[in-house]
Amino acid sequence: VDGVETTVISPQIMVMVVMEPHQPRAIDHIAETVRSHRGRFRIYNFCLDVQYDLEMATGAGTNSVVHFPFSGHAPCPFQMMIDFCRSMEHWLAQPHHLALIHSKAGKGRCSMMVAAYLLHSAAAASVNQALEMFWAMKDPSETIQSLAPSQRRYVGYYSRFISMVDRPIVLGRAVNLTSVVLDGIDPVCIADDQEVWLMIALQQDDGKIRQKWIRMLSRSESSCVWRIRKSCPLVGDVKIEVLSRERKGKMARVLMYLCLNAAFLPEQQTFAKSDLDKVYKDDQDLRFPRQMALTIMCQPITGSTRSES
């Protein structure tokens, strides 16, 4: 199909990238191709802004398009990863079935989700092997650096989730955030006259995002400290941003962020610079020191869980 680049990951899995100028026409051609093969193909669409004509794509009574929409620079909700892997397992149980994976660039989202499925299906024995299997099939000019640290973290979460058979991960487990420390900073990355804030985003059961802003408690030449005095429960998927702004200024600038799932959080965890989204790209340490690290401390909330499927 004109305007469509494909990469074969395995005999049953193919990644599709639709080039922007060709998108509307290419989407229709893909849908027609899927229909003509009478239920052999299923499209897994990760794009937020791409919709297939379901009537055109559906053939022989089979749901040939499955939509798992999420942003390209962050992990999906962890439950979505579980649902995707289970859907793939069911679909690919038939040897003649093929899965067509569609995202905008075929890099971050695709590599994260396909790696999770390779672990789920036991085609890969470790996170590194799963990611290497994906990127080995891509063009050499494309590198694993396209995978954001939080996306890689979620592949690691999935590996733990499916391996903890004797002690299953409780996805509704809640923890109370007690403090956050940003170490190893200098006036180059955060000027002395800047206010530094935390923004914590939590997805609620109704799908809405609740935000909590926390002002820095103390700062030294090399660290910022946030002590959370009021209860700050974390459950499910969480995004933590570090922002700076001029004193008395209104505009805040995101310096770094990370996405995590509270079910996998220990009481204390330190994230190196390479583990933090946005700043990990500064591999020459021009903007942020190499030794910079973010430490999160929390306490379990006994008996507090949210139901998960």
C-alpha positions in Angstrom: 0.0 0.0 0.0 1.4 3.4 -1.0 2.5 5.5 2.0 2.7 2.6 4.4 6.0 1.3 5.8 5.9 -2.2 7.4 8.3 -4.1 9.6 7.9 -7.8 10.2 8.6 -8.6 13.9 7.6 -12.2 13.8 5.7 -14.5 11.4 2.4 -13.3 13.0 3.2 -9.7 14.0 3.8 -6.8 11.6 4.3 -3.1 12.5 2.7 -0.5 10.2 3.7 3.2 9.9 1.4 5.4 7.8 3.2 8.4 6.3 1.3 11.6 7.1 0.5 12.9 3.5 -0.9 9.5 2.5 -2.8 8.8 5.7 -6.5 9.1 4.8 -6.1 7.1 1.5 -3.7 4.6 3.0 -6.0 3.9 6.0 -8.9 3.0 3.6 -6.6 0.8 1.5 -5.4 -1.1 4.7 -9.0 -1.5 5.7 -10.0 -2.9 2.3 -7.0 -5.3 2.4 -8.0 -6.5 5.8 -11.6 -7.1 4.7 -10.5 -9.0 1.5 -8.6 -11.5 3.6 -11.8 -12.5 5.5 -10.8 -12.3 9.1 -7.1 -13.3 8.8 -5.8 -9.9 9.9 -6.5 -7.8 13.0 -5.4 -4.2 13.3 -4.2 -3.0 16.7 -4.4 0.8 16.5 -2.6 2.8 19.2 -3.1 6.2 17.6 -5.3 8.8 19.4 -6.2 10.6 16.2 -6.5 7.8 13.6 -9.8 6.0 13.1 -10.5 3.2 10.7 -13.8 2.7 9.0 -14.9 -0.3 11.0 -17.6 -1.4 8.5 -15.0 -1.4 5.7 -12.4 -3.3 7.7 -14.7 -5.9 9.3 -14.9 -9.1 7.4 -16.6 -12.5 8.1 -18.1 -11.3 11.3 -14.7 -10.7 12.9 -13.7 -7.6 14.9 -10.8 -6.7 12.7 -9.8 -3.4 14.3 -9.0 -3.0 18.0 -8.3 0.4 19.4 -5.9 0.9 22.3 -5.3 4.7 22.2 -2.6 6.4 24.2 0.0 9.2 23.8 3.2 8.4 21.9 5.6 9.8 24.6 4.3 8.0 27.6 3.3 4.5 28.6 -0.3 3.4 28.4 -2.3 2.6 31.5 -1.0 -0.7 32.9 -4.4 -2.3 32.6 -4.5 -1.5 28.9 -1.2 -3.4 28.5 -2.7 -6.4 30.1 -5.8 -6.2 27.9 -3.7 -5.8 24.8 -1.5 -8.9 25.6 -4.6 -11.0 26.4 -6.3 -9.9 23.1 -3.1 -10.7 21.1 -2.9 -14.1 22.8 -6.5 -15.0 21.9 -6.1 -13.7 18.3 -2.8 -15.3 17.5 -3.8 -18.7 19.0 -4.9 -19.4 15.4 -1.7 -20.0 13.4 -3.1 -18.3 10.2 -4.0 -15.1 12.1 -1.8 -12.0 11.7 -1.6 -8.9 13.9 -1.0 -5.5 12.3 0.3 -3.0 14.9 -0.3 0.7 14.0 1.2 3.7 15.7 2.3 7.0 14.3 6.0 6.3 14.1 6.2 2.6 15.0 8.8 3.2 17.7 8.0 4.0 21.3 4.4 2.8 21.6 4.9 -0.2 19.3 8.2 -1.4 20.9 6.7 -1.1 24.4 3.5 -3.1 23.6 5.1 -5.7 21.3 7.9 -6.3 23.9 5.2 -6.8 26.6 3.5 -9.4 24.3 6.8 -11.2 23.5 7.2 -11.6 27.3 3.6 -12.6 27.7 3.9 -15.3 25.0 7.3 -16.5 26.4 8.9 -15.6 23.0 11.4 -13.6 25.1 12.8 -14.4 28.5 13.7 -10.9 29.7 12.9 -7.3 29.1 16.2 -6.7 27.3 15.7 -9.7 25.0 12.1 -8.6 24.2 13.2 -5.1 23.3 16.2 -6.4 21.3 14.0 -8.7 19.3 11.8 -5.7 18.3 14.6 -3.3 17.5 16.7 -5.9 15.6 13.9 -5.9 13.0 13.8 -2.1 12.6 15.9 0.1 10.3 19.4 0.5 11.7 18.9 4.3 11.6 16.2 3.9 14.3 17.4 3.2 17.8 16.0 2.1 21.1 16.5 5.8 22.3 13.1 6.3 20.8 11.7 4.4 23.7 11.1 6.7 26.7 12.3 5.6 30.1 8.8 5.3 31.5 7.8 3.1 28.5 10.7 0.8 29.2 9.7 0.9 32.9 6.3 -0.4 32.1 7.7 -3.3 30.1 9.6 -4.2 33.3 6.4 -3.9 35.3 4.8 -6.4 32.9 7.6 -8.8 33.2 7.2 -8.7 37.0 3.4 -8.9 36.7 3.5 -12.2 34.8 6.3 -13.8 36.7 4.9 -13.2 40.2 2.7 -16.3 40.2 3.2 -17.3 43.8 2.8 -13.7 45.0 0.6 -11.9 42.5 0.9 -8.2 42.1 -2.1 -6.4 43.6 -2.8 -3.7 41.0 -5.1 -1.8 43.3 -2.5 -1.4 46.0 -2.3 2.1 47.3 0.7 3.9 48.9 1.0 7.2 50.6 3.6 9.6 49.1 5.7 11.0 52.0 8.6 12.9 50.3 10.5 13.5 47.1 14.1 14.5 46.8 15.9 15.8 43.7 19.7 15.5 44.1 22.7 16.4 42.0 21.3 19.6 40.6 23.2 22.9 39.9 22.3 26.5 39.0 22.7 25.7 35.3 19.8 23.3 35.3 17.7 25.1 37.9 18.6 28.7 38.6 18.7 29.9 42.2 15.8 32.3 41.7 13.5 29.6 40.4 10.6 28.1 42.3 10.5 24.3 41.8 7.2 22.4 42.0 5.9 18.9 41.8 2.8 18.0 39.9 1.3 14.6 40.6 -1.4 13.4 38.2 -3.6 10.4 39.0 -6.2 8.8 36.8 -9.5 8.3 38.5 -11.9 5.3 38.1 -14.1 7.6 35.9 -11.2 8.3 33.5 -10.7 11.9 34.7 -7.2 13.1 35.7 -6.8 14.6 39.2 -3.8 16.9 39.7 -2.0 17.8 43.0 0.6 20.6 43.1 3.2 20.5 45.8 5.6 23.4 46.4 9.2 22.8 47.3 9.9 22.8 51.1 13.6 23.4 51.0 16.5 23.8 48.7 20.3 23.7 48.8 22.9 24.2 46.1 22.6 20.6 45.0 19.1 19.4 46.0 15.4 20.2 46.2 13.2 18.5 48.9 9.5 18.1 49.0 7.9 16.8 52.3 4.3 15.9 51.9 2.6 16.7 55.1 -0.9 16.0 54.1 -2.1 12.6 52.9 -1.2 12.0 49.3 -2.3 8.5 48.3 -1.1 7.0 45.0 -2.9 4.2 43.3 -2.8 2.9 39.8 -1.0 4.8 37.1 0.8 8.0 38.3 2.7 10.8 36.5 5.1 13.0 38.5 6.4 16.2 36.9 9.1 18.5 38.2 8.5 22.1 37.1 10.2 25.4 37.5 9.1 29.0 37.2 10.4 32.4 38.1 9.3 33.7 41.4 6.0 35.6 41.0 5.9 34.2 37.5 2.8 32.5 36.1 4.2 30.1 33.5 5.8 26.9 34.7 8.2 24.8 32.6 8.4 21.1 32.8 12.0 20.0 33.6 11.5 16.3 33.8 8.8 13.7 34.5 8.2 10.0 35.0 5.3 7.7 34.9 4.9 4.8 37.3 2.4 2.4 38.7 1.8 2.4 42.5 1.4 -1.3 42.6 5.2 -1.7 41.9 6.5 1.1 44.1 8.8 0.1 47.0 9.0 2.3 50.1 11.9 4.1 48.6 13.1 4.2 45.0 15.7 6.3 43.3 15.5 7.1 39.6 18.8 8.1 37.8 18.9 10.7 35.1 18.6 8.0 32.5 15.3 6.9 34.1 13.6 10.3 33.8 11.6 11.3 30.8 12.8 14.4 28.8 16.2 14.8 30.6 17.4 11.3 29.5 18.0 12.8 26.0 20.7 15.1 27.4 23.3 12.4 27.1 26.1 14.9 26.8 25.2 16.5 30.2 24.9 19.9 28.6 21.8 20.9 30.5 21.5 18.5 33.5 24.3 16.9 35.5 24.9 13.2 35.0 24.7 12.5 38.7 21.2 14.0 39.0 18.6 11.6 40.6 15.0 11.7 41.9 14.1 9.7 45.0 10.5 8.9 45.9 9.6 7.8 49.4 6.2 6.4 50.4 4.4 4.1 52.8 2.0 1.3 52.2 -1.7 2.0 53.0 -2.8 -1.1 54.8 -6.0 -2.7 53.5 -6.5 0.0 50.8 -6.9 -1.4 47.3 -8.8 -0.4 44.2 -10.4 -3.2 42.2 -8.7 -4.1 38.9 -9.7 -6.5 36.2 
